């Protein structure tokens, strides 16, 4: 039996033209018969236009020609008097035909443009998919080795056998790795913004502590350029809020980093304030970053939030040109606003306002291990068996080192198939499962383990170098219990274990300031108040890298000025001797300038 086939489209359009032209002629018979032979083309123009829009040039031309034939030869079937009566009517017919051809041509151009637009959209979707695949691969290939670089440098830094000089070198390695990671994140974030894949992740957190951490990070950059980085905070600024921790932190890093980058001398100041919101439970937090840098021209202020734009022709400045674009997108995503005030040579002020909800200290997740280094397990707990499934030797070596150092029992599998075999023999309590592996990937291995005896009870944590939310959603839907991205931090790993298994760890006493203290940072003016003999003694101790002498001098400084002593101790505990050294030198230089 032959299948019924529709008339091909190229014939459909001619059939439509015939029907529309016939309908237009029929309208002159009824109900427009009162017009007789007047306004000949009144009903034929719509027929030509609709035919041309539907079928393009050939359909519109056919409708125009048919209308002329009907008016010239078949008028007796339509009206009682001829449509073409004299030369004026004949000229009208020619004008109609020419107009019909023009209408058909325009319609054909529109039809082809629409086809090209659809093809371009398909190509764009294909290119976007290819870009997503490329970015996913790039993320994995770059973040995987960075995981080893940052992880092992951190382990070596915390080793008691590491000398102060070696710690300074390791700090440089870590900062360089973090800088590369930030560049990668900028590019990937911009891609996610373009694809509409950025969403807010609201949770309670310690805003004051986060600001302190950001300033500590930025002080390294400021000290390298001998720029003063200071904080000016009002009492209205809230300590605990509900908001997007990651995005607010990135906004501060981008804006302060930009201010330091384009400030050749002078200072950068972060002003913190808040104002009431329409909702009594909410506040609007205000960040103002003021610098004494090169400034931005009025014309450039209109362009600085565009991607890949680096103004002032400073092409030698490092960066991707995406920082301010991402910042603006993040601010607007959180229903905030960002503004800039600047003049060339007079510095800039970036102002950010973001509505947030006030939180309590009790709302902060107490399971988050972020106040010190984990050095062991609390005594009296049962054995905890953890299986690492990872094909990259440097990554499983790092993770095994982190976990074994605190007393956990570890086994390693190189792919998903080996993981299934080890699970059936060893029965781990938790599995850290890499997603991309040869032989069998992590998702397939997890699904197989879930189907085995005891597989529903084991906790499985996905480890990946991808940053795309879609992958997180996919792996969580595949039966994973949690998700950690590379390069992971030890505190993230231990927090995950505590959350899933309830294992309690011993945390080394943190060297960070007490939560209740005001966040101060080391400025030369603070050092200037010290007696000259103590400053000289501290300078010698720093130059000799004598940790015991440095500690002794700082203890005596704390007796004179407890706040300054606390700040100095914070830097010394972090081996940030360069910060103290430069503050001492800047203080001496400032004192000499005042005397002169």
C-alpha positions as CSV (number, residue, x, y, z in Angstrom):
1,X,0.0,0.0,0.0
2,X,1.4,3.4,-1.0
3,X,1.8,6.0,1.7
4,X,-0.1,9.2,1.3
5,X,2.3,12.0,0.4
6,X,1.5,15.7,0.8
7,X,1.9,18.0,-2.1
8,X,5.5,19.4,-2.2
9,X,5.9,22.8,-0.7
10,X,7.0,24.4,-4.0
11,X,3.5,23.4,-5.5
12,X,1.7,24.3,-2.3
13,X,2.7,28.0,-2.7
14,X,1.3,28.1,-6.2
15,X,-1.9,26.4,-5.1
16,X,-2.3,29.0,-2.4
17,X,-1.7,31.8,-4.9
18,X,-4.4,30.4,-7.2
19,X,-6.9,30.1,-4.3
20,X,-6.2,33.6,-3.0
21,X,-6.5,35.2,-6.5
22,X,-9.8,33.3,-7.1
23,X,-11.1,34.4,-3.7
24,X,-10.2,38.0,-4.5
25,X,-12.1,37.8,-7.8
26,X,-15.1,36.2,-6.1
27,X,-15.3,39.1,-3.7
28,X,-16.1,41.4,-6.6
29,X,-19.0,39.2,-7.5
30,X,-20.2,39.2,-3.9
31,X,-20.3,41.1,-1.5
32,X,-18.4,44.0,-3.3
33,X,-20.5,43.9,-6.5
34,X,-21.6,47.5,-5.9
35,X,-18.1,48.6,-6.9
36,X,-18.7,47.2,-10.4
37,X,-15.6,48.1,-12.4
38,X,-14.3,50.7,-10.0
39,X,-11.2,50.2,-7.8
40,X,-10.1,47.2,-9.9
41,X,-7.2,46.2,-7.8
42,X,-8.8,46.7,-4.3
43,X,-9.1,42.9,-3.6
44,X,-6.1,41.8,-5.7
45,X,-3.4,43.6,-3.8
46,X,-4.1,41.7,-0.5
47,X,-4.1,38.4,-2.5
48,X,-0.7,39.3,-4.0
49,X,0.8,40.4,-0.6
50,X,-0.4,37.3,1.2
51,X,0.8,35.0,-1.6
52,X,4.2,36.6,-1.7
53,X,4.7,36.5,2.1
54,X,3.7,32.8,2.1
55,X,5.5,31.6,-1.0
56,X,8.0,34.2,-1.9
57,X,8.7,35.9,-5.2
58,X,7.3,33.2,-7.5
59,X,4.0,32.9,-5.6
60,X,3.6,36.7,-5.5
61,X,4.4,37.0,-9.2
62,X,1.9,34.2,-10.0
63,X,-0.8,36.0,-8.1
64,X,0.0,39.3,-9.9
65,X,-0.1,37.7,-13.3
66,X,-3.4,35.8,-12.6
67,X,-5.0,39.0,-11.3
68,X,-4.0,40.8,-14.6
69,X,-5.4,37.9,-16.7
70,X,-8.7,37.8,-14.8
71,X,-9.0,41.6,-15.2
72,X,-8.1,41.6,-18.9
73,X,-9.7,38.5,-20.2
74,X,-12.3,37.1,-17.7
75,X,-13.9,40.3,-16.6
76,X,-17.4,39.3,-18.0
77,X,-17.5,36.5,-15.3
78,X,-16.9,39.0,-12.6
79,X,-18.5,42.4,-13.5
80,X,-20.9,43.8,-16.1
81,X,-18.4,46.3,-17.4
82,X,-14.8,45.8,-18.5
83,X,-12.0,46.5,-16.0
84,X,-9.7,47.7,-18.8
85,X,-11.7,50.4,-20.6
86,X,-9.2,52.9,-21.9
87,X,-5.4,53.7,-21.8
88,X,-5.6,55.0,-18.3
89,X,-7.0,51.6,-17.1
90,X,-4.2,49.9,-19.1
91,X,-1.6,52.0,-17.3
92,X,-3.2,51.1,-14.0
93,X,-2.7,47.4,-14.9
94,X,1.0,48.0,-15.7
95,X,1.4,49.8,-12.4
96,X,-0.3,47.0,-10.5
97,X,1.9,44.4,-12.2
98,X,5.1,46.4,-11.4
99,X,3.9,46.9,-7.8
100,X,3.1,43.2,-7.5
101,X,6.7,42.3,-8.7
102,X,8.2,44.8,-6.1
103,X,6.0,43.3,-3.3
104,X,7.0,39.8,-4.3
105,X,10.7,40.8,-4.4
106,X,10.6,42.3,-0.9
107,X,8.7,39.3,0.4
108,X,11.3,37.0,-1.1
109,X,14.1,39.0,0.6
110,X,12.3,38.7,3.9
111,X,11.8,35.0,3.5
112,X,15.4,34.4,2.6
113,X,16.6,36.6,5.6
114,X,14.3,34.5,7.9
115,X,15.9,31.3,6.5
116,X,19.4,32.7,7.0
117,X,18.5,33.8,10.6
118,X,17.2,30.3,11.4
119,X,20.4,28.8,10.0
120,X,22.5,31.3,11.8
121,X,20.7,30.5,15.1
122,X,21.3,26.8,14.5
123,X,25.0,27.5,13.8
124,X,25.2,29.8,16.9
125,X,23.6,27.0,19.0
126,X,26.1,24.5,17.6
127,X,29.0,26.9,18.2
128,X,27.7,27.6,21.7
129,X,27.6,23.8,22.4
130,X,31.1,23.5,21.0
131,X,32.2,26.4,23.2
132,X,30.7,24.7,26.2
133,X,32.5,21.4,25.5
134,X,35.7,23.3,24.9
135,X,35.4,25.3,28.2
136,X,34.5,22.1,30.1
137,X,37.6,20.4,28.7
138,X,39.7,23.5,29.3
139,X,38.4,23.7,32.9
140,X,39.3,20.1,33.5
141,X,42.7,20.2,31.9
142,X,43.8,23.4,33.7
143,X,42.1,23.0,37.1
144,X,43.4,19.4,37.5
145,X,47.1,20.3,37.5
146,X,46.3,23.4,39.6
147,X,44.8,21.1,42.1
148,X,48.2,19.4,42.6
149,X,50.1,22.7,42.5
150,X,48.0,24.5,45.2
151,X,47.4,21.4,47.2
152,X,51.0,20.2,47.6
153,X,52.4,23.7,48.1
154,X,49.9,24.1,51.0
155,X,50.9,20.8,52.5
156,X,54.6,21.8,52.3
157,X,53.9,25.2,53.8
158,X,52.3,23.5,56.8
159,X,55.2,21.1,57.3
160,X,57.1,21.8,60.5
161,X,60.4,21.1,58.6
162,X,59.8,23.9,56.1
163,X,62.0,26.9,56.7
164,X,60.7,30.5,56.7
165,X,62.5,31.1,53.3
166,X,60.9,28.1,51.8
167,X,57.5,29.2,53.1
168,X,58.0,32.6,51.4
169,X,58.8,30.7,48.1
170,X,55.7,28.4,48.6
171,X,53.6,31.5,49.2
172,X,54.7,32.9,45.8
173,X,53.8,29.6,44.2
174,X,50.4,29.6,45.8
175,X,49.7,33.2,44.8
176,X,50.7,32.5,41.3
177,X,48.5,29.5,41.1
178,X,45.6,31.4,42.6
179,X,46.1,34.1,40.1
180,X,45.9,31.6,37.2
181,X,42.9,30.1,38.8
182,X,41.2,33.5,39.0
183,X,41.9,34.1,35.3
184,X,40.3,30.7,34.4
185,X,37.3,31.5,36.6
186,X,36.8,34.9,34.9
187,X,36.6,33.4,31.5
188,X,34.3,30.6,32.6
189,X,32.1,33.0,34.6
190,X,31.7,35.2,31.5
191,X,30.7,32.2,29.5
192,X,28.1,31.2,32.0
193,X,26.8,34.8,32.2
194,X,26.4,34.8,28.4
195,X,24.5,31.5,28.5
196,X,22.3,32.7,31.4
197,X,23.6,30.0,33.6
198,X,24.5,32.2,36.6
199,X,22.1,32.0,39.6
200,X,22.4,33.2,43.2
201,X,23.3,30.8,46.0
202,X,21.9,32.4,49.2
203,X,23.1,31.3,52.6
204,X,24.0,32.8,56.0
205,X,27.7,33.8,56.4
206,X,30.1,36.0,58.3
207,X,30.3,39.1,56.2
208,X,32.9,40.7,58.5
209,X,35.1,37.7,58.4
210,X,34.9,37.5,54.7
211,X,35.9,41.2,54.3
212,X,38.8,40.6,56.6
213,X,40.0,37.6,54.5
214,X,39.7,39.6,51.3
215,X,41.7,42.5,52.7
216,X,44.4,40.1,53.9
217,X,44.6,38.7,50.4
218,X,44.6,42.1,48.8
219,X,47.3,43.4,51.2
220,X,49.9,41.2,49.5
221,X,49.2,43.0,46.2
222,X,49.2,46.4,47.8
223,X,52.4,45.8,49.7
224,X,54.1,44.8,46.4
225,X,53.3,48.2,45.0
226,X,53.9,50.0,48.3
227,X,50.3,51.2,48.4
228,X,48.4,51.7,51.7
229,X,45.2,49.6,51.8
230,X,42.9,50.7,54.6
231,X,39.4,50.0,55.9
232,X,36.8,52.5,57.1
233,X,33.8,50.8,58.6
234,X,30.7,52.3,60.2
235,X,28.8,50.7,63.1
236,X,25.8,50.3,60.9
237,X,27.6,47.7,58.7
238,X,26.2,44.2,59.6
239,X,28.4,41.3,60.7
240,X,26.2,38.3,59.7
241,X,24.0,38.3,56.6
242,X,22.1,36.0,54.3
243,X,23.5,36.4,50.8
244,X,25.6,34.9,48.0
245,X,29.0,34.6,49.7
246,X,31.0,33.7,46.6
247,X,29.7,36.5,44.4
248,X,30.0,39.2,47.1
249,X,33.5,38.1,47.8
250,X,34.4,38.1,44.1
251,X,32.9,41.6,43.7
252,X,35.2,42.9,46.5
253,X,38.2,41.1,45.0
254,X,37.6,42.5,41.5
255,X,37.0,46.1,42.6
256,X,39.9,46.3,45.2
257,X,42.2,44.4,42.8
258,X,41.4,46.9,40.0
259,X,41.9,49.9,42.4
260,X,45.4,48.5,43.3
261,X,46.2,47.7,39.7
262,X,45.6,51.3,38.5
263,X,47.1,53.1,41.6
264,X,50.7,53.9,41.1
265,X,51.2,55.5,44.5
266,X,49.0,56.6,47.4
267,X,46.3,54.5,48.9
268,X,43.2,52.4,48.4
269,X,40.4,52.6,50.9
270,X,37.4,50.3,51.4
271,X,34.4,52.1,53.0
272,X,31.8,49.8,54.6
273,X,28.3,51.2,55.4
274,X,24.7,50.1,55.4
275,X,21.2,51.7,55.1
276,X,17.7,50.6,55.9
277,X,15.7,48.7,53.3
278,X,12.0,48.6,52.6
279,X,11.8,45.4,54.6
280,X,12.6,45.8,58.3
281,X,14.5,42.4,58.2
282,X,16.7,43.5,55.4
283,X,19.5,46.1,54.9
284,X,21.3,47.5,51.9
285,X,25.0,47.0,52.4
286,X,27.3,49.6,50.8
287,X,30.8,49.1,49.5
288,X,32.8,52.1,48.3
289,X,36.3,51.5,47.0
290,X,38.3,54.8,46.6
291,X,41.7,55.0,45.2
292,X,44.3,57.7,44.3
293,X,45.0,56.1,40.9
294,X,45.1,57.3,37.4
295,X,41.4,57.8,37.1
296,X,39.0,57.1,34.3
297,X,37.9,59.6,31.6
298,X,34.2,60.4,31.1
299,X,34.0,58.5,27.8
300,X,35.8,55.5,29.2
301,X,33.3,55.3,32.1
302,X,30.7,54.3,29.6
303,X,32.8,51.4,28.4
304,X,34.5,49.9,31.4
305,X,31.7,47.4,32.2
306,X,31.9,46.0,28.6
307,X,33.7,42.6,28.3
308,X,37.4,42.6,27.3
309,X,37.7,46.4,27.6
310,X,40.9,47.8,29.2
311,X,40.8,51.6,29.2
312,X,43.5,54.2,29.3
313,X,45.4,52.3,26.6
314,X,47.3,50.4,29.4
315,X,47.6,47.3,27.3
316,X,50.6,46.2,29.4
317,X,48.4,45.7,32.5
318,X,47.7,42.1,33.2
319,X,44.2,40.7,33.3
320,X,41.4,39.5,31.0
321,X,39.3,42.7,30.9
322,X,36.4,40.7,32.3
323,X,36.5,41.7,36.0
324,X,34.2,44.7,35.9
325,X,31.8,43.0,33.5
326,X,31.5,40.1,35.8
327,X,31.2,42.4,38.8
328,X,28.3,44.4,37.2
329,X,26.5,41.2,36.2
330,X,26.9,39.8,39.8
331,X,25.6,43.0,41.4
332,X,22.6,43.2,39.1
333,X,21.8,39.5,39.6
334,X,21.5,40.3,43.4
335,X,19.2,43.3,42.6
336,X,22.0,45.7,43.4
337,X,23.5,48.7,41.7
338,X,27.1,49.8,40.9
339,X,28.3,53.3,40.0
340,X,31.6,54.9,39.3
341,X,32.9,58.5,39.9
342,X,36.2,59.4,38.5
343,X,38.4,62.0,36.8
344,X,41.7,61.5,35.1
345,X,44.6,61.9,37.5
346,X,42.3,62.2,40.5
347,X,41.5,58.6,41.3
348,X,38.2,56.7,41.2
349,X,35.3,55.7,43.5
350,X,33.3,52.6,42.8
351,X,30.1,52.3,44.8
352,X,28.1,49.1,45.2
353,X,24.7,48.7,46.9
354,X,23.3,45.2,47.5
355,X,20.1,44.4,49.4
356,X,20.6,41.5,51.9
357,X,18.8,39.9,54.8
358,X,20.3,40.2,58.3
359,X,21.3,36.8,59.9
360,X,22.4,35.7,63.4
361,X,25.6,34.1,64.3
362,X,23.7,30.9,65.2
363,X,22.6,30.7,61.6
364,X,26.1,30.0,60.4
365,X,26.9,26.4,59.6
366,X,28.9,25.1,62.5
367,X,30.1,22.0,60.6
368,X,32.2,24.2,58.3
369,X,35.8,23.6,59.3
370,X,37.4,26.9,58.3
371,X,39.0,28.2,61.5
372,X,42.3,26.2,61.4
373,X,44.2,23.3,60.1
374,X,42.9,19.8,60.8
375,X,45.6,17.8,62.5
376,X,43.8,14.6,63.5
377,X,40.6,12.7,64.5
378,X,38.9,13.1,67.8
379,X,39.8,10.0,69.9
380,X,37.2,7.3,70.6
381,X,35.7,7.1,67.0
382,X,35.4,4.0,64.9
383,X,37.6,3.4,61.9
384,X,36.6,5.4,58.9
385,X,37.4,3.8,55.5
386,X,37.6,6.1,52.5
387,X,38.0,5.0,48.9
388,X,39.6,7.5,46.4
389,X,38.7,6.8,42.8
390,X,41.0,8.9,40.6
391,X,43.1,8.2,37.5
392,X,45.6,11.2,37.8
393,X,48.4,10.1,40.1
394,X,49.2,13.6,41.4
395,X,45.6,14.1,42.5
396,X,45.1,10.9,44.4
397,X,48.5,11.3,46.0
398,X,47.5,14.7,47.2
399,X,44.1,13.6,48.5
400,X,45.5,10.4,50.1
401,X,48.2,12.5,51.9
402,X,45.6,15.0,53.2
403,X,43.4,12.1,54.6
404,X,46.1,9.8,55.9
405,X,47.8,12.5,57.8
406,X,44.7,12.8,60.1
407,X,44.4,9.0,60.6
408,X,41.8,7.9,58.1
409,X,42.0,4.5,56.3
410,X,42.5,5.0,52.6
411,X,42.4,2.8,49.4
412,X,42.9,4.1,45.9
413,X,41.3,2.9,42.6
414,X,42.4,4.1,39.2
415,X,39.1,3.9,37.4
416,X,35.4,3.1,37.9
417,X,35.8,-0.7,37.3
418,X,38.5,-1.0,39.9
419,X,36.3,1.0,42.3
420,X,33.5,-1.5,42.0
421,X,35.9,-4.4,42.8
422,X,37.4,-2.6,45.8
423,X,33.9,-1.6,47.1
424,X,32.8,-5.3,47.1
425,X,35.9,-6.4,49.0
426,X,36.7,-3.4,51.3
427,X,33.2,-1.8,51.9
428,X,34.3,1.8,52.4
429,X,32.2,4.3,54.3
430,X,32.7,7.1,51.8
431,X,34.0,7.3,48.2
432,X,35.6,10.3,46.6
433,X,34.7,9.7,42.9
434,X,36.4,11.5,40.1
435,X,34.0,11.9,37.1
436,X,36.4,11.7,34.1
437,X,38.3,8.4,34.0
438,X,39.3,5.8,31.5
439,X,37.6,2.3,31.3
440,X,34.6,3.5,33.3
441,X,33.7,7.0,34.3
442,X,32.5,8.1,37.8
443,X,28.8,8.4,37.1
444,X,28.6,4.9,35.7
445,X,30.7,3.5,38.5
446,X,28.5,5.2,41.1
447,X,25.3,3.8,39.5
448,X,26.8,0.3,39.5
449,X,27.8,0.6,43.2
450,X,24.4,1.8,44.2
451,X,22.9,-1.4,42.7
452,X,25.2,-3.6,44.8
453,X,24.7,-4.9,48.3
454,X,25.4,-2.0,50.7
455,X,25.6,0.4,47.8
456,X,22.7,2.5,49.0
457,X,24.4,3.1,52.4
458,X,27.8,4.3,51.2
459,X,28.4,8.0,50.7
460,X,29.7,9.0,47.3
461,X,31.2,12.5,46.7
462,X,31.8,13.6,43.1
463,X,35.1,15.3,42.4
464,X,35.4,17.2,39.2
465,X,37.3,20.1,37.6
466,X,34.2,21.4,35.9
467,X,32.5,24.6,37.1
468,X,29.2,24.3,35.3
469,X,26.1,24.1,37.3
470,X,24.6,21.6,34.8
471,X,27.2,19.0,35.7
472,X,26.5,19.4,39.4
473,X,22.8,18.9,38.7
474,X,23.6,15.8,36.6
475,X,25.9,14.1,39.1
476,X,23.6,14.8,42.0
477,X,20.7,13.3,40.0
478,X,22.9,10.3,39.3
479,X,23.0,9.4,43.1
480,X,25.9,11.4,44.4
481,X,25.7,12.7,48.0
482,X,27.9,15.8,47.6
483,X,30.1,17.6,45.1
484,X,33.6,19.0,45.4
485,X,35.4,21.0,42.7
486,X,39.1,21.0,41.9
487,X,41.3,22.5,43.1
488,X,39.7,21.5,46.4
489,X,40.8,22.8,49.8
490,X,41.5,20.5,52.7
491,X,38.8,22.3,54.8
492,X,36.2,21.5,52.1
493,X,37.2,17.9,52.2
494,X,37.0,17.6,56.0
495,X,33.8,19.6,56.1
496,X,32.3,17.1,53.6
497,X,33.4,14.1,55.7
498,X,31.9,15.6,58.8
499,X,28.7,16.5,57.2
500,X,28.1,13.0,55.6
501,X,29.7,10.7,58.2
502,X,29.7,12.8,61.4
503,X,33.4,12.3,61.9
504,X,34.9,14.8,64.3
505,X,38.3,16.3,63.7
506,X,40.9,18.0,65.9
507,X,41.5,21.5,64.6
508,X,44.7,23.4,65.2
509,X,44.3,26.7,67.0
510,X,43.6,29.3,64.4
511,X,46.0,32.1,63.9
512,X,43.3,34.4,62.6
513,X,42.0,37.2,64.9
514,X,39.2,36.5,67.3
515,X,35.8,36.9,65.7
516,X,34.8,39.7,68.0
517,X,37.8,41.9,67.4
518,X,37.7,44.9,65.1
519,X,39.4,44.2,61.7
520,X,42.5,46.4,61.6
521,X,45.4,46.2,59.1
522,X,49.0,47.1,59.4
523,X,49.7,50.7,58.3
524,X,53.0,52.6,58.6
525,X,51.3,55.1,60.8
526,X,50.6,52.4,63.4
527,X,54.3,51.4,63.5
528,X,55.4,55.0,63.9
529,X,53.9,55.2,67.4
530,X,56.4,52.6,68.7
531,X,59.6,53.5,70.5
532,X,62.6,53.6,68.2
533,X,64.5,50.9,70.0
534,X,61.6,48.4,69.6
535,X,61.2,49.2,65.9
536,X,64.9,48.7,65.4
537,X,64.9,45.4,67.2
538,X,61.9,44.2,65.2
539,X,63.6,45.2,62.0
540,X,66.7,43.3,62.8
541,X,64.7,40.2,63.8
542,X,62.8,40.4,60.5
543,X,66.0,40.8,58.4
544,X,67.4,37.7,60.2
545,X,64.2,35.8,59.8
546,X,64.5,35.0,63.5
547,X,61.0,33.7,64.4
548,X,61.7,33.4,68.1
549,X,63.0,37.0,68.3
550,X,60.1,38.3,66.2
551,X,57.6,36.6,68.6
552,X,59.4,38.1,71.6
553,X,59.4,41.6,70.2
554,X,55.7,41.4,69.2
555,X,54.9,40.2,72.7
556,X,56.4,43.3,74.2
557,X,54.6,45.5,71.6
558,X,51.3,43.9,72.7
559,X,52.0,45.2,76.2
560,X,52.3,48.7,74.8
561,X,49.6,48.6,72.1
562,X,47.4,45.5,72.2
563,X,45.6,46.2,68.9
564,X,48.9,46.7,67.0
565,X,50.4,43.6,68.7
566,X,47.4,41.5,67.6
567,X,47.8,42.7,64.0
568,X,51.6,42.0,64.0
569,X,51.0,38.6,65.5
570,X,48.5,37.8,62.8
571,X,51.0,38.6,60.1
572,X,53.9,36.8,61.9
573,X,51.8,33.7,62.4
574,X,51.2,33.7,58.6
575,X,54.9,34.3,58.0
576,X,54.0,37.6,56.3
577,X,57.3,39.1,57.3
578,X,57.5,41.2,54.1
579,X,54.4,43.1,55.2
580,X,56.0,44.0,58.6
581,X,59.3,44.8,57.0
582,X,57.8,47.3,54.5
583,X,55.6,48.9,57.2
584,X,58.8,49.5,59.3
585,X,60.6,51.0,56.4
586,X,57.7,53.2,55.4
587,X,57.3,54.4,59.0
588,X,61.0,55.4,59.1
589,X,60.7,57.2,55.7
590,X,57.5,59.0,56.9
591,X,59.3,60.1,60.1
592,X,62.3,61.5,58.1
593,X,59.9,63.4,55.8
594,X,58.2,65.0,58.8
595,X,61.6,66.1,60.2
596,X,62.7,67.6,56.9
